[in-house]
Amino acid sequence: MLQLRNLDKSYGAHRVLSDVSFDVPAGRLTGFVGGNGAGKTTTMRIVLGVLAADGGTVTLGGGPLGAEDRRRFGYMPEERGLYPKMKVLDQIVYLARLHGYSRSAATDAATSLLERLGLGERLGDNVETLSLGNQQRAQIAAALVHDPEVLILDEPFSGLDPIAVDVVAGVLQERAAAGTAVLFSSHQLDLVERLCDDLVIIADGTIRASGDRETLRRQHSAQRYELVSTGDAGWLRTEPGVEIVDFDGGYAVFDVDTHQTAQRVLKEAVARGDVGSFAPQHPTLAQIFREVIS
């Protein structure tokens, strides 16, 4: 597990990070979300040793991080960094060899990964001739080719079409399932919500929420319920402690003042007719995000 504890960073009088702490567990996808300038990239660069924190620690498996540990990291910067006039396969092979692979092993690993990412027909093309989306796929291959223990990606889905998003998402899920700790930032909240096991929300350099996805949804859930019944649910309008949010015949979404009110409503609905479903309605990541940064 990668652990960040109490990270602080300032540039002069400007505080960029303040007491930033969260975990990136092995074998899980962790989404890192926040607005522009929230501190995501600075945090990632501190983890990678590109920047030094003013305070706090970053550990891997409970021990301090050194240069050799970071060789087991894979990183995709937001600015990208491929050599434009180098052939795609040669580029990825070169990067694998920097991590100690033999030429044959590097070629095998690079070819397999590029084919998995949908670039099998572009291996001999110069990077600069690729579309921006395909350059993005090649950049992801550069971060993955040495089979990293920790994978840190800054906006990996930026510029990808829906099919490419699915391909890249599948590759990241495979890596997480194999035990890699994956941290990636994204502005695409619906995608983060769909992919991630864990979420970290940062705003103004401070962590506003973190934890596994379902726990966060429960923690930030209002006392909101959805009722689907075969009868008319209009009687809810006169129930004490109930506020209707959405209504259409036998369908209703409503807020309650207490859990006891919700149980009373359920009993009344059952008494009035068949209940198709009755369940709490959890917020989306976008709703949680707006709540915690407001």
C-alpha positions as a printed NumPy array, in Angstrom:
array([[  0.   ,   0.   ,   0.   ],
       [  1.12 ,   3.524,  -0.848],
       [  0.462,   5.871,   2.077],
       [  0.534,   9.676,   2.093],
       [  0.556,  11.328,   5.495],
       [  0.276,  15.022,   6.38 ],
       [  1.839,  16.379,   3.184],
       [  2.386,  20.147,   3.114],
       [  3.706,  22.22 ,   0.231],
       [  3.987,  25.98 ,  -0.257],
       [  5.475,  28.298,  -2.844],
       [  6.326,  31.409,  -0.908],
       [  3.15 ,  32.576,   0.804],
       [  0.956,  30.383,  -1.395],
       [ -0.06 ,  27.135,   0.332],
       [ -0.551,  24.445,  -2.296],
       [ -1.065,  21.394,  -0.053],
       [ -2.153,  21.316,   3.558],
       [ -2.082,  18.124,   5.658],
       [ -2.823,  15.834,   2.699],
       [ -3.299,  12.206,   3.79 ],
       [ -4.761,   9.194,   1.999],
       [ -3.969,   5.599,   0.99 ],
       [ -3.595,   3.927,  -2.399],
       [ -4.149,   0.208,  -1.702],
       [ -2.561,  -2.511,  -3.804],
       [ -4.957,  -4.268,  -6.148],
       [ -7.411,  -1.356,  -6.299],
       [ -8.166,   1.602,  -8.549],
       [ -8.109,   4.914,  -6.683],
       [ -9.612,   7.96 ,  -8.384],
       [ -8.135,  11.351,  -7.487],
       [-10.505,  14.183,  -8.336],
       [-10.536,  17.931,  -7.886],
       [-10.803,  21.137,  -9.852],
       [ -7.961,  22.834, -11.706],
       [ -5.334,  23.995,  -9.229],
       [ -6.702,  21.806,  -6.434],
       [ -3.325,  20.127,  -5.812],
       [ -3.606,  16.804,  -7.657],
       [ -0.511,  17.132,  -9.842],
       [  1.591,  18.552,  -7.007],
       [  0.629,  15.593,  -4.819],
       [  1.545,  13.122,  -7.552],
       [  4.901,  14.786,  -8.156],
       [  5.737,  14.582,  -4.461],
       [  4.912,  10.875,  -4.451],
       [  7.246,  10.412,  -7.427],
       [ 10.059,  12.43 ,  -5.859],
       [  9.929,  15.088,  -8.57 ],
       [  8.998,  17.65 ,  -5.906],
       [  9.966,  17.725,  -2.255],
       [  7.251,  18.231,   0.342],
       [  7.713,  20.833,   3.052],
       [  6.365,  18.323,   5.545],
       [  4.791,  14.895,   5.789],
       [  5.749,  11.457,   4.522],
       [  5.136,   9.071,   1.627],
       [  5.67 ,   5.373,   2.367],
       [  5.289,   2.124,   0.442],
       [  4.486,  -0.98 ,   2.436],
       [  5.207,   0.955,   5.608],
       [  8.759,   1.908,   4.625],
       [ 10.187,   5.184,   3.291],
       [ 10.458,   5.62 ,  -0.449],
       [ 13.871,   5.708,  -2.103],
       [ 15.075,   5.965,  -5.689],
       [ 15.076,   2.181,  -6.124],
       [ 11.504,   1.935,  -4.874],
       [ 10.389,   4.558,  -7.389],
       [ 11.885,   2.533, -10.223],
       [  8.964,   0.187,  -9.583],
       [  6.525,   3.034, -10.261],
       [  4.834,   3.794, -13.549],
       [  3.955,   7.425, -14.258],
       [  2.062,   9.24 , -16.982],
       [  2.393,  13.029, -16.657],
       [ -0.354,  15.337, -17.842],
       [  2.178,  17.099, -20.094],
       [  3.09 ,  13.782, -21.777],
       [  6.666,  13.116, -22.853],
       [  7.226,  10.806, -25.809],
       [  9.892,  11.406, -28.434],
       [  7.867,  12.555, -31.466],
       [ 10.24 ,  11.312, -34.187],
       [ 10.788,   7.882, -32.655],
       [  8.777,   4.863, -33.803],
       [  6.071,   3.74 , -31.391],
       [  7.454,   0.266, -30.715],
       [ 11.069,   1.49 , -30.488],
       [  9.951,   4.094, -27.946],
       [  8.296,   1.599, -25.613],
       [ 11.096,  -0.951, -26.025],
       [ 13.631,   1.734, -25.121],
       [ 11.744,   2.609, -21.944],
       [ 11.463,  -1.052, -20.947],
       [ 15.214,  -1.476, -21.407],
       [ 15.831,   1.474, -19.098],
       [ 14.134,  -0.661, -16.453],
       [ 16.514,  -3.555, -17.024],
       [ 14.692,  -5.629, -19.629],
       [ 16.723,  -7.462, -22.27 ],
       [ 16.025,  -6.41 , -25.842],
       [ 13.978,  -9.521, -26.59 ],
       [ 11.974,  -9.303, -23.349],
       [ 11.404,  -5.575, -23.877],
       [ 10.229,  -6.166, -27.442],
       [  7.828,  -8.895, -26.354],
       [  6.418,  -6.821, -23.486],
       [  6.072,  -3.661, -25.58 ],
       [  4.462,  -5.434, -28.531],
       [  1.943,  -7.266, -26.355],
       [  0.981,  -4.109, -24.469],
       [  0.659,  -1.928, -27.566],
       [ -1.523,  -4.541, -29.234],
       [ -3.689,  -4.742, -26.097],
       [ -4.077,  -0.948, -26.266],
       [ -5.169,  -1.08 , -29.896],
       [ -1.915,   0.134, -31.481],
       [ -0.834,  -3.142, -33.057],
       [ -1.037,  -1.693, -36.57 ],
       [  0.934,   1.449, -35.651],
       [  4.085,  -0.103, -34.171],
       [  6.323,   1.172, -36.977],
       [  4.84 ,   4.682, -37.142],
       [  6.544,   7.724, -35.697],
       [  4.812,   9.013, -32.571],
       [  4.241,  12.428, -34.176],
       [  2.098,  10.868, -36.91 ],
       [ -0.384,   9.415, -34.431],
       [ -3.633,  11.107, -33.51 ],
       [ -3.72 ,  12.696, -30.065],
       [ -5.813,   9.811, -28.785],
       [ -3.339,   7.233, -30.072],
       [ -0.435,   9.22 , -28.637],
       [ -2.294,   8.987, -25.336],
       [ -2.467,   5.207, -25.646],
       [  1.259,   5.065, -26.397],
       [  1.948,   7.227, -23.351],
       [ -0.032,   4.807, -21.195],
       [  2.019,   1.943, -22.625],
       [  5.163,   3.829, -21.601],
       [  3.926,   3.926, -18.006],
       [  2.96 ,   0.236, -17.979],
       [  5.612,  -1.584, -19.984],
       [  7.893,  -2.412, -17.023],
       [  5.011,  -3.949, -15.016],
       [  5.065,  -1.373, -12.203],
       [  4.068,  -2.071,  -8.628],
       [  2.501,   1.382,  -8.339],
       [  0.871,   3.186, -11.269],
       [  0.244,   6.945, -11.179],
       [ -1.589,   8.513, -14.106],
       [ -2.419,  12.205, -14.535],
       [ -5.562,  12.535, -16.694],
       [ -5.086,   9.247, -18.603],
       [ -8.474,   9.476, -20.353],
       [ -8.085,  13.008, -21.666],
       [ -8.722,  13.143, -25.403],
       [ -9.806,   9.519, -25.768],
       [-12.92 ,   8.518, -27.687],
       [-15.427,   6.199, -25.946],
       [-13.969,   3.04 , -27.493],
       [-10.437,   3.997, -26.45 ],
       [-11.698,   4.831, -22.945],
       [-13.093,   1.307, -22.642],
       [ -9.822,  -0.226, -23.865],
       [ -7.66 ,   1.789, -21.469],
       [-10.084,   1.218, -18.591],
       [ -9.916,  -2.514, -19.217],
       [ -6.118,  -2.482, -19.129],
       [ -6.07 ,  -0.552, -15.846],
       [ -8.6  ,  -2.906, -14.288],
       [ -6.463,  -5.864, -15.343],
       [ -3.4  ,  -4.302, -13.725],
       [ -5.273,  -3.6  , -10.508],
       [ -6.632,  -7.155, -10.456],
       [ -3.033,  -8.391, -10.748],
       [ -2.081,  -6.465,  -7.579],
       [ -0.913,  -3.066,  -8.828],
       [ -1.81 ,   0.007,  -6.777],
       [ -3.358,   2.423,  -9.299],
       [ -3.898,   6.145,  -8.666],
       [ -5.282,   8.292, -11.458],
       [ -6.681,  11.781, -11.697],
       [ -9.557,  12.714, -13.949],
       [-12.138,  15.432, -14.487],
       [-14.571,  12.839, -15.868],
       [-16.474,  12.118, -12.67 ],
       [-18.887,   9.613, -14.222],
       [-15.923,   7.577, -15.471],
       [-14.155,   7.718, -12.099],
       [-17.338,   6.582, -10.374],
       [-17.724,   3.671, -12.786],
       [-14.118,   2.456, -12.56 ],
       [-12.787,   3.168,  -9.12 ],
       [-12.829,   1.147,  -5.932],
       [-11.664,   4.132,  -3.873],
       [-12.028,   7.887,  -4.254],
       [-10.078,  10.897,  -3.035],
       [-11.526,  14.396,  -3.425],
       [ -9.191,  17.384,  -3.048],
       [ -9.993,  21.107,  -3.092],
       [ -7.764,  24.086,  -2.28 ],
       [ -4.938,  21.732,  -1.325],
       [ -6.892,  19.829,   1.333],
       [ -8.535,  16.418,   1.248],
       [-12.283,  16.878,   1.551],
       [-13.288,  13.213,   1.323],
       [-11.604,   9.831,   0.834],
       [-12.481,   6.17 ,   1.139],
       [-14.074,   3.352,  -0.767],
       [-16.776,   4.363,  -3.215],
       [-19.811,   2.809,  -1.552],
       [-18.871,   4.001,   1.923],
       [-18.528,   7.562,   0.631],
       [-21.906,   7.332,  -1.066],
       [-23.503,   6.161,   2.176],
       [-21.731,   8.81 ,   4.256],
       [-22.909,  11.614,   1.993],
       [-26.358,  10.229,   1.415],
       [-29.241,  12.352,   2.574],
       [-32.284,  10.659,   4.052],
       [-33.6  ,  10.159,   0.534],
       [-35.629,   7.169,  -0.609],
       [-37.187,   5.837,  -3.786],
       [-40.546,   4.09 ,  -3.787],
       [-41.964,   2.124,  -6.713],
       [-45.472,   0.745,  -6.2  ],
       [-48.429,  -0.412,  -8.255],
       [-50.745,   2.127,  -6.613],
       [-50.832,   5.905,  -6.593],
       [-48.227,   7.246,  -4.161],
       [-49.888,  10.652,  -3.847],
       [-50.647,   9.948,  -0.207],
       [-46.986,  10.682,   0.526],
       [-47.708,  14.4  ,   0.172],
       [-49.589,  14.418,   3.49 ],
       [-47.173,  12.223,   5.438],
       [-45.473,  14.07 ,   8.346],
       [-41.689,  14.375,   7.958],
       [-41.772,  13.654,   4.197],
       [-40.715,  16.036,   1.424],
       [-41.388,  14.966,  -2.173],
       [-38.462,  15.377,  -4.594],
       [-39.889,  13.582,  -7.644],
       [-43.309,  12.047,  -8.249],
       [-45.098,  10.185, -11.038],
       [-48.083,   8.053, -10.059],
       [-46.668,   5.012,  -8.303],
       [-43.103,   6.322,  -8.447],
       [-41.759,   8.74 ,  -5.84 ],
       [-38.433,  10.044,  -4.607],
       [-38.647,  11.761,  -1.246],
       [-36.612,  13.006,   1.711],
       [-37.481,  12.067,   5.286],
       [-36.562,  13.704,   8.57 ],
       [-35.613,  10.461,  10.352],
       [-35.014,   6.769,   9.688],
       [-38.166,   6.048,  11.683],
       [-40.199,   8.122,   9.226],
       [-38.829,   6.032,   6.353],
       [-39.871,   2.83 ,   8.103],
       [-43.343,   4.238,   8.74 ],
       [-43.704,   5.15 ,   5.069],
       [-42.666,   1.651,   4.022],
       [-45.224,   0.047,   6.29 ],
       [-47.943,   2.361,   4.932],
       [-46.943,   1.603,   1.327],
       [-47.116,  -2.134,   1.965],
       [-50.519,  -1.741,   3.594],
       [-51.832,   0.21 ,   0.584],
       [-50.744,  -2.229,  -2.128],
       [-47.867,  -4.035,  -3.82 ],
       [-44.439,  -2.458,  -3.382],
       [-42.108,  -3.066,  -6.294],
       [-39.106,  -1.562,  -4.54 ],
       [-38.219,   0.684,  -1.636],
       [-34.602,   1.718,  -1.15 ],
       [-32.351,   4.585,  -0.066],
       [-31.103,   6.655,  -2.991],
       [-27.351,   7.25 ,  -2.827],
       [-25.745,  10.317,  -4.432],
       [-23.52 ,  10.227,  -7.491],
       [-19.845,  11.161,  -7.284],
       [-20.66 ,  14.463,  -8.994],
       [-23.176,  15.245,  -6.25 ],
       [-20.708,  14.307,  -3.512],
       [-18.018,  16.384,  -5.211],
       [-20.226,  19.487,  -5.295],
       [-21.221,  18.931,  -1.682],
       [-17.743,  18.554,  -0.198],
       [-16.064,  21.405,  -2.094],
       [-18.857,  23.932,  -1.528]])
